[in-house]
């Protein structure tokens, strides 16, 4: 069991966060976030 980590965070999200490297970014947003403006980097 992981202590001090909210049970609201899914195991899949914890895995993704653990696999992220330096310079990786993640956005937590709602349905109104303009995602098309933040697409893949060129």
CHARMM-style PDB file with segment names, atoms N, HN, CA, C and O in Angstrom:
ATOM      1  N   UNK     1       0.835  -1.170   0.000  1.00  0.00      PROA
ATOM      2  CA  UNK     1       0.000   0.000   0.000  1.00  0.00      PROA
ATOM      3  C   UNK     1       0.885   1.239   0.000  1.00  0.00      PROA
ATOM      4  O   UNK     1       1.885   1.302   0.716  1.00  0.00      PROA
ATOM      5  N   UNK     2       0.509   2.217  -0.806  1.00  0.00      PROA
ATOM      6  HN  UNK     2      -0.303   2.166  -1.388  1.00  0.00      PROA
ATOM      7  CA  UNK     2       1.236   3.478  -0.848  1.00  0.00      PROA
ATOM      8  C   UNK     2       0.617   4.441   0.147  1.00  0.00      PROA
ATOM      9  O   UNK     2      -0.567   4.765   0.056  1.00  0.00      PROA
ATOM     10  N   UNK     3       1.404   4.889   1.080  1.00  0.00      PROA
ATOM     11  HN  UNK     3       2.366   4.625   1.154  1.00  0.00      PROA
ATOM     12  CA  UNK     3       0.903   5.818   2.089  1.00  0.00      PROA
ATOM     13  C   UNK     3       1.153   7.244   1.623  1.00  0.00      PROA
ATOM     14  O   UNK     3       2.099   7.496   0.877  1.00  0.00      PROA
ATOM     15  N   UNK     4       0.341   8.146   2.041  1.00  0.00      PROA
ATOM     16  HN  UNK     4      -0.428   7.941   2.647  1.00  0.00      PROA
ATOM     17  CA  UNK     4       0.382   9.587   1.738  1.00  0.00      PROA
ATOM     18  C   UNK     4       0.057   9.909   0.280  1.00  0.00      PROA
ATOM     19  O   UNK     4       0.197  11.058  -0.140  1.00  0.00      PROA
ATOM     20  N   UNK     5      -0.368   8.927  -0.487  1.00  0.00      PROA
ATOM     21  HN  UNK     5      -0.481   7.994  -0.146  1.00  0.00      PROA
ATOM     22  CA  UNK     5      -0.815   9.175  -1.861  1.00  0.00      PROA
ATOM     23  C   UNK     5      -2.319   8.985  -1.894  1.00  0.00      PROA
ATOM     24  O   UNK     5      -2.842   7.963  -1.450  1.00  0.00      PROA
ATOM     25  N   UNK     6      -3.001   9.978  -2.422  1.00  0.00      PROA
ATOM     26  HN  UNK     6      -2.577  10.808  -2.782  1.00  0.00      PROA
ATOM     27  CA  UNK     6      -4.460   9.950  -2.447  1.00  0.00      PROA
ATOM     28  C   UNK     6      -4.980   8.727  -3.201  1.00  0.00      PROA
ATOM     29  O   UNK     6      -4.455   8.396  -4.265  1.00  0.00      PROA
ATOM     30  N   UNK     7      -5.997   8.054  -2.673  1.00  0.00      PROA
ATOM     31  HN  UNK     7      -6.423   8.323  -1.809  1.00  0.00      PROA
ATOM     32  CA  UNK     7      -6.594   6.924  -3.391  1.00  0.00      PROA
ATOM     33  C   UNK     7      -7.365   7.366  -4.632  1.00  0.00      PROA
ATOM     34  O   UNK     7      -7.810   6.526  -5.415  1.00  0.00      PROA
ATOM     35  N   UNK     8      -7.526   8.669  -4.819  1.00  0.00      PROA
ATOM     36  HN  UNK     8      -7.165   9.351  -4.183  1.00  0.00      PROA
ATOM     37  CA  UNK     8      -8.196   9.180  -6.015  1.00  0.00      PROA
ATOM     38  C   UNK     8      -7.300   9.099  -7.247  1.00  0.00      PROA
ATOM     39  O   UNK     8      -7.788   9.173  -8.375  1.00  0.00      PROA
ATOM     40  N   UNK     9      -5.999   8.947  -7.041  1.00  0.00      PROA
ATOM     41  HN  UNK     9      -5.602   8.887  -6.125  1.00  0.00      PROA
ATOM     42  CA  UNK     9      -5.064   8.835  -8.159  1.00  0.00      PROA
ATOM     43  C   UNK     9      -5.012   7.371  -8.576  1.00  0.00      PROA
ATOM     44  O   UNK     9      -4.671   6.499  -7.776  1.00  0.00      PROA
ATOM     45  N   UNK    10      -5.351   7.112  -9.825  1.00  0.00      PROA
ATOM     46  HN  UNK    10      -5.628   7.820 -10.475  1.00  0.00      PROA
ATOM     47  CA  UNK    10      -5.431   5.731 -10.308  1.00  0.00      PROA
ATOM     48  C   UNK    10      -4.038   5.116 -10.468  1.00  0.00      PROA
ATOM     49  O   UNK    10      -3.052   5.837 -10.619  1.00  0.00      PROA
ATOM     50  N   UNK    11      -3.961   3.792 -10.436  1.00  0.00      PROA
ATOM     51  HN  UNK    11      -4.762   3.206 -10.314  1.00  0.00      PROA
ATOM     52  CA  UNK    11      -2.674   3.124 -10.669  1.00  0.00      PROA
ATOM     53  C   UNK    11      -2.084   3.466 -12.038  1.00  0.00      PROA
ATOM     54  O   UNK    11      -0.866   3.582 -12.174  1.00  0.00      PROA
ATOM     55  N   UNK    12      -2.929   3.628 -13.042  1.00  0.00      PROA
ATOM     56  HN  UNK    12      -3.918   3.535 -12.931  1.00  0.00      PROA
ATOM     57  CA  UNK    12      -2.447   3.968 -14.378  1.00  0.00      PROA
ATOM     58  C   UNK    12      -1.774   5.334 -14.380  1.00  0.00      PROA
ATOM     59  O   UNK    12      -0.729   5.511 -15.005  1.00  0.00      PROA
ATOM     60  N   UNK    13      -2.372   6.306 -13.680  1.00  0.00      PROA
ATOM     61  HN  UNK    13      -3.221   6.162 -13.172  1.00  0.00      PROA
ATOM     62  CA  UNK    13      -1.779   7.638 -13.605  1.00  0.00      PROA
ATOM     63  C   UNK    13      -0.460   7.594 -12.844  1.00  0.00      PROA
ATOM     64  O   UNK    13       0.498   8.254 -13.247  1.00  0.00      PROA
ATOM     65  N   UNK    14      -0.388   6.842 -11.765  1.00  0.00      PROA
ATOM     66  HN  UNK    14      -1.167   6.306 -11.438  1.00  0.00      PROA
ATOM     67  CA  UNK    14       0.870   6.704 -11.029  1.00  0.00      PROA
ATOM     68  C   UNK    14       1.958   6.112 -11.916  1.00  0.00      PROA
ATOM     69  O   UNK    14       3.113   6.533 -11.844  1.00  0.00      PROA
ATOM     70  N   UNK    15       1.602   5.141 -12.750  1.00  0.00      PROA
ATOM     71  HN  UNK    15       0.664   4.799 -12.809  1.00  0.00      PROA
ATOM     72  CA  UNK    15       2.566   4.519 -13.663  1.00  0.00      PROA
ATOM     73  C   UNK    15       3.084   5.538 -14.664  1.00  0.00      PROA
ATOM     74  O   UNK    15       4.289   5.624 -14.903  1.00  0.00      PROA
ATOM     75  N   UNK    16       2.172   6.311 -15.252  1.00  0.00      PROA
ATOM     76  HN  UNK    16       1.194   6.241 -15.059  1.00  0.00      PROA
ATOM     77  CA  UNK    16       2.572   7.329 -16.225  1.00  0.00      PROA
ATOM     78  C   UNK    16       3.486   8.360 -15.572  1.00  0.00      PROA
ATOM     79  O   UNK    16       4.505   8.741 -16.149  1.00  0.00      PROA
ATOM     80  N   UNK    17       3.128   8.811 -14.380  1.00  0.00      PROA
ATOM     81  HN  UNK    17       2.301   8.501 -13.911  1.00  0.00      PROA
ATOM     82  CA  UNK    17       3.949   9.794 -13.676  1.00  0.00      PROA
ATOM     83  C   UNK    17       5.334   9.234 -13.361  1.00  0.00      PROA
ATOM     84  O   UNK    17       6.329   9.953 -13.449  1.00  0.00      PROA
ATOM     85  N   UNK    18       5.401   7.958 -12.994  1.00  0.00      PROA
ATOM     86  HN  UNK    18       4.593   7.373 -12.923  1.00  0.00      PROA
ATOM     87  CA  UNK    18       6.683   7.336 -12.679  1.00  0.00      PROA
ATOM     88  C   UNK    18       7.562   7.193 -13.918  1.00  0.00      PROA
ATOM     89  O   UNK    18       8.788   7.253 -13.817  1.00  0.00      PROA
ATOM     90  N   UNK    19       6.947   7.005 -15.085  1.00  0.00      PROA
ATOM     91  HN  UNK    19       5.951   6.957 -15.167  1.00  0.00      PROA
ATOM     92  CA  UNK    19       7.699   6.814 -16.324  1.00  0.00      PROA
ATOM     93  C   UNK    19       8.110   8.125 -16.979  1.00  0.00      PROA
ATOM     94  O   UNK    19       8.900   8.124 -17.922  1.00  0.00      PROA
ATOM     95  N   UNK    20       7.584   9.238 -16.491  1.00  0.00      PROA
ATOM     96  HN  UNK    20       6.942   9.239 -15.725  1.00  0.00      PROA
ATOM     97  CA  UNK    20       7.920  10.526 -17.093  1.00  0.00      PROA
ATOM     98  C   UNK    20       9.381  10.862 -16.822  1.00  0.00      PROA
ATOM     99  O   UNK    20       9.920  10.554 -15.759  1.00  0.00      PROA
ATOM    100  N   UNK    21      10.006  11.494 -17.801  1.00  0.00      PROA
ATOM    101  HN  UNK    21       9.569  11.744 -18.665  1.00  0.00      PROA
ATOM    102  CA  UNK    21      11.398  11.897 -17.656  1.00  0.00      PROA
ATOM    103  C   UNK    21      11.516  13.405 -17.497  1.00  0.00      PROA
ATOM    104  O   UNK    21      10.516  14.123 -17.482  1.00  0.00      PROA
ATOM    105  N   UNK    22      12.739  13.864 -17.380  1.00  0.00      PROA
ATOM    106  HN  UNK    22      13.551  13.280 -17.392  1.00  0.00      PROA
ATOM    107  CA  UNK    22      12.981  15.299 -17.270  1.00  0.00      PROA
ATOM    108  C   UNK    22      12.522  15.971 -18.555  1.00  0.00      PROA
ATOM    109  O   UNK    22      12.842  15.506 -19.649  1.00  0.00      PROA
ATOM    110  N   UNK    23      11.791  17.035 -18.434  1.00  0.00      PROA
ATOM    111  HN  UNK    23      11.530  17.413 -17.546  1.00  0.00      PROA
ATOM    112  CA  UNK    23      11.294  17.765 -19.590  1.00  0.00      PROA
ATOM    113  C   UNK    23       9.928  17.313 -20.059  1.00  0.00      PROA
ATOM    114  O   UNK    23       9.297  18.008 -20.855  1.00  0.00      PROA
ATOM    115  N   UNK    24       9.449  16.169 -19.590  1.00  0.00      PROA
ATOM    116  HN  UNK    24       9.962  15.604 -18.944  1.00  0.00      PROA
ATOM    117  CA  UNK    24       8.098  15.726 -19.941  1.00  0.00      PROA
ATOM    118  C   UNK    24       7.084  16.600 -19.223  1.00  0.00      PROA
ATOM    119  O   UNK    24       7.338  17.096 -18.125  1.00  0.00      PROA
ATOM    120  N   UNK    25       5.954  16.779 -19.845  1.00  0.00      PROA
ATOM    121  HN  UNK    25       5.748  16.377 -20.737  1.00  0.00      PROA
ATOM    122  CA  UNK    25       4.906  17.610 -19.267  1.00  0.00      PROA
ATOM    123  C   UNK    25       3.585  16.861 -19.284  1.00  0.00      PROA
ATOM    124  O   UNK    25       3.347  16.021 -20.151  1.00  0.00      PROA
ATOM    125  N   UNK    26       2.730  17.169 -18.323  1.00  0.00      PROA
ATOM    126  HN  UNK    26       2.922  17.852 -17.619  1.00  0.00      PROA
ATOM    127  CA  UNK    26       1.392  16.597 -18.275  1.00  0.00      PROA
ATOM    128  C   UNK    26       0.433  17.720 -17.908  1.00  0.00      PROA
ATOM    129  O   UNK    26       0.767  18.602 -17.117  1.00  0.00      PROA
ATOM    130  N   UNK    27      -0.750  17.680 -18.484  1.00  0.00      PROA
ATOM    131  HN  UNK    27      -1.022  16.964 -19.127  1.00  0.00      PROA
ATOM    132  CA  UNK    27      -1.760  18.704 -18.218  1.00  0.00      PROA
ATOM    133  C   UNK    27      -2.979  18.032 -17.606  1.00  0.00      PROA
ATOM    134  O   UNK    27      -3.509  17.065 -18.152  1.00  0.00      PROA
ATOM    135  N   UNK    28      -3.411  18.549 -16.481  1.00  0.00      PROA
ATOM    136  HN  UNK    28      -2.981  19.335 -16.037  1.00  0.00      PROA
ATOM    137  CA  UNK    28      -4.666  18.125 -15.866  1.00  0.00      PROA
ATOM    138  C   UNK    28      -5.659  19.243 -16.139  1.00  0.00      PROA
ATOM    139  O   UNK    28      -5.497  20.358 -15.643  1.00  0.00      PROA
ATOM    140  N   UNK    29      -6.681  18.947 -16.922  1.00  0.00      PROA
ATOM    141  HN  UNK    29      -6.813  18.041 -17.325  1.00  0.00      PROA
ATOM    142  CA  UNK    29      -7.606  20.008 -17.323  1.00  0.00      PROA
ATOM    143  C   UNK    29      -9.033  19.476 -17.384  1.00  0.00      PROA
ATOM    144  O   UNK    29      -9.291  18.285 -17.211  1.00  0.00      PROA
ATOM    145  N   UNK    30      -9.937  20.399 -17.634  1.00  0.00      PROA
ATOM    146  HN  UNK    30      -9.727  21.367 -17.775  1.00  0.00      PROA
ATOM    147  CA  UNK    30     -11.331  20.008 -17.804  1.00  0.00      PROA
ATOM    148  C   UNK    30     -11.669  20.000 -19.293  1.00  0.00      PROA
ATOM    149  O   UNK    30     -10.784  20.172 -20.131  1.00  0.00      PROA
ATOM    150  N   UNK    31     -12.918  19.806 -19.619  1.00  0.00      PROA
ATOM    151  HN  UNK    31     -13.637  19.667 -18.938  1.00  0.00      PROA
ATOM    152  CA  UNK    31     -13.357  19.691 -21.010  1.00  0.00      PROA
ATOM    153  C   UNK    31     -13.212  20.994 -21.783  1.00  0.00      PROA
ATOM    154  O   UNK    31     -13.268  20.984 -23.013  1.00  0.00      PROA
ATOM    155  N   UNK    32     -13.028  22.104 -21.101  1.00  0.00      PROA
ATOM    156  HN  UNK    32     -12.983  22.113 -20.102  1.00  0.00      PROA
ATOM    157  CA  UNK    32     -12.966  23.400 -21.774  1.00  0.00      PROA
ATOM    158  C   UNK    32     -11.537  23.846 -22.068  1.00  0.00      PROA
ATOM    159  O   UNK    32     -11.330  24.972 -22.522  1.00  0.00      PROA
ATOM    160  N   UNK    33     -10.559  23.000 -21.822  1.00  0.00      PROA
ATOM    161  HN  UNK    33     -10.727  22.085 -21.453  1.00  0.00      PROA
ATOM    162  CA  UNK    33      -9.164  23.338 -22.089  1.00  0.00      PROA
ATOM    163  C   UNK    33      -8.924  23.315 -23.596  1.00  0.00      PROA
ATOM    164  O   UNK    33      -9.321  22.356 -24.259  1.00  0.00      PROA
ATOM    165  N   UNK    34      -8.281  24.352 -24.159  1.00  0.00      PROA
ATOM    166  HN  UNK    34      -7.959  25.130 -23.620  1.00  0.00      PROA
ATOM    167  CA  UNK    34      -8.032  24.391 -25.608  1.00  0.00      PROA
ATOM    168  C   UNK    34      -6.861  23.484 -26.002  1.00  0.00      PROA
ATOM    169  O   UNK    34      -5.775  23.968 -26.322  1.00  0.00      PROA
ATOM    170  N   UNK    35      -7.085  22.192 -25.978  1.00  0.00      PROA
ATOM    171  HN  UNK    35      -7.967  21.799 -25.718  1.00  0.00      PROA
ATOM    172  CA  UNK    35      -6.032  21.221 -26.232  1.00  0.00      PROA
ATOM    173  C   UNK    35      -5.410  21.306 -27.614  1.00  0.00      PROA
ATOM    174  O   UNK    35      -4.233  20.982 -27.777  1.00  0.00      PROA
ATOM    175  N   UNK    36      -6.167  21.732 -28.609  1.00  0.00      PROA
ATOM    176  HN  UNK    36      -7.123  21.995 -28.477  1.00  0.00      PROA
ATOM    177  CA  UNK    36      -5.636  21.826 -29.969  1.00  0.00      PROA
ATOM    178  C   UNK    36      -4.479  22.819 -30.044  1.00  0.00      PROA
ATOM    179  O   UNK    36      -3.610  22.691 -30.906  1.00  0.00      PROA
ATOM    180  N   UNK    37      -4.463  23.784 -29.170  1.00  0.00      PROA
ATOM    181  HN  UNK    37      -5.169  23.888 -28.470  1.00  0.00      PROA
ATOM    182  CA  UNK    37      -3.386  24.776 -29.157  1.00  0.00      PROA
ATOM    183  C   UNK    37      -2.130  24.241 -28.481  1.00  0.00      PROA
ATOM    184  O   UNK    37      -1.076  24.874 -28.553  1.00  0.00      PROA
ATOM    185  N   UNK    38      -2.224  23.097 -27.831  1.00  0.00      PROA
ATOM    186  HN  UNK    38      -3.080  22.583 -27.772  1.00  0.00      PROA
ATOM    187  CA  UNK    38      -1.097  22.532 -27.099  1.00  0.00      PROA
ATOM    188  C   UNK    38      -0.762  21.144 -27.620  1.00  0.00      PROA
ATOM    189  O   UNK    38      -0.478  20.235 -26.841  1.00  0.00      PROA
ATOM    190  N   UNK    39      -0.794  20.981 -28.930  1.00  0.00      PROA
ATOM    191  HN  UNK    39      -1.025  21.720 -29.563  1.00  0.00      PROA
ATOM    192  CA  UNK    39      -0.551  19.679 -29.543  1.00  0.00      PROA
ATOM    193  C   UNK    39       0.912  19.287 -29.498  1.00  0.00      PROA
ATOM    194  O   UNK    39       1.693  19.841 -28.725  1.00  0.00      PROA
ATOM    195  N   UNK    40       1.273  18.333 -30.328  1.00  0.00      PROA
ATOM    196  HN  UNK    40       0.638  17.883 -30.956  1.00  0.00      PROA
ATOM    197  CA  UNK    40       2.640  17.818 -30.365  1.00  0.00      PROA
ATOM    198  C   UNK    40       3.627  18.925 -30.700  1.00  0.00      PROA
ATOM    199  O   UNK    40       3.330  19.836 -31.474  1.00  0.00      PROA
ATOM    200  N   UNK    41       4.798  18.826 -30.103  1.00  0.00      PROA
ATOM    201  HN  UNK    41       5.039  18.086 -29.475  1.00  0.00      PROA
ATOM    202  CA  UNK    41       5.845  19.819 -30.362  1.00  0.00      PROA
ATOM    203  C   UNK    41       6.430  19.599 -31.739  1.00  0.00      PROA
ATOM    204  O   UNK    41       6.439  18.482 -32.256  1.00  0.00      PROA
ATOM    205  N   UNK    42       6.916  20.670 -32.322  1.00  0.00      PROA
ATOM    206  HN  UNK    42       6.910  21.577 -31.902  1.00  0.00      PROA
ATOM    207  CA  UNK    42       7.525  20.583 -33.660  1.00  0.00      PROA
ATOM    208  C   UNK    42       9.019  20.499 -33.572  1.00  0.00      PROA
ATOM    209  OT1 UNK    42       9.695  20.421 -34.598  1.00  0.00      PROA
TER     210      UNK     42
END
